[in-house]
């Protein structure tokens, strides 16, 4: 396995409505997509910086993963996502190398990507996501 690039950096925020203006007005970036991923209880907003995207994550349910993250740790860096080819094989290979995976099989993510997460206890405290374009 070899990631091709950093797909995006996920940042948990309490409110997209409050966070988007910072990225647009202060950093000069353009929000090109806002989308709800109901299965993950999250609403996302995307910005592009070169080839890398920034994904803002707002919880739609306090019991969802982002709601729980913000309750425990507050707003801030949530995860780092790497683009990979053959996501299912990457997850198996990673688990075979002794890394704890959260998703043993790919699931649907924002922007039509297939995703899988690695547990931060196995990745030096960083929630790590693998992403693959849907075929």
N, C-alpha and C positions, 0 to 999 in steps of 0.2 A: 504494500500500500504506500502511496505517496500522494499527499494532498497537492492539488494543482495551484491553489491560492487561498487566501483568507476570503471566505464568501461574505461574511458579515460579522459585525460585533454587536451583540445584543445588550441593550441598556434598559433596565426596568425604570419606569416612571409612574408617578401617581396619575398624571393627566397628560394625554397627548395634546390636548388643547393648550395647556400651559407650556409644554416642552417644545413643541414644533416651532413657535416663534423664535426661540433661542437659536435653533439650528439654522433657521432661514434668515432672521434679521441680524444676528450677531456673527454667525459663521459664514453666512452667504450661501448656504446650501439650499437646494430645492427639494421639498418633499414630493416625491413622484408617485407614491402609492400609500393608501391607507386601507387596511383590510382587517376583517375579523376572522379569527380562526376559532370557531365555536368549540371544537373538540379540545382545544388547549385553554379555553376560557381567557382569551387574550385578543386585544386589538393592537395592530401593528402599524407603524409608519416607517417608511424607508427613505433614506437619503443615500446619494452616491458620492464617494470621495475617490477619484481615480477608478480603479477596478473594484475597490472594496466598498461594501455597503454598511451603513449604520442602521440598525433596526431598533426603534423605540418600541417598548412593550408596555401596554397598559392593561391591567387586569380587568376583566368583565365580571369577575366573581371573587370575593375575598378568599374563598376556599380553593381557588385555582392556584397553579404553581407560581405565577407572578404575584398574586395577592399575598400568598404565604411568604414569598421571598421578601417583598417590601415590608411586611409586618415584622419579619425577623431581622433583616439587615438594612432596610431603608432603600431609597432609590440608589441606582448606580449600576456599575458593570455587572451584567448577569451571566453572559456566556460569550465564548469565542467559537465561531463556526468556520470549518474548513470544507472547501469543495473537494469531493472525491469522486472517483469513478468506481462503479460496482459497490455501492453502499452496503448491500447485504453481506458481501464477502469481507468488506472492511470491518464491519461490526464483529463478524465471526473471528477474523484474524486478531483483532484487538483483544477480544475476550480470551482467545487461546494464548495470548501473551500475558495473561494474568491481570488484565485491566477490567475493573468492574464496569459493566455496561448497564445503562438504564433501559435502553431499547434493544432487545435481542433481534428484533426485526424492524425494518423501516416503517415509518408512519408518515402521514401527510403533514406538511408544514405550510408556511406562508409562501406566496409567490409560486405555488404549484410545485414546490420542491419536495422530495422525499428526504426525511431527516432521521437521525438517530443520535442519542445523547450518551456520553460517557460520564460516569459518576465522578464528581470533584474530589472525592476521597482517594481516587486512583490517579488523578491528574494534577496533583500538587495544588489543590484548592481551586482550580479553574473548571467550571462546568464547560465541557467541550462538546460541540455538536459537529457531526458530519452531515453534509448536504450533497444531494445528487439531483440533477435535473430529471424530471419525470420523462420517461421515454414514450 
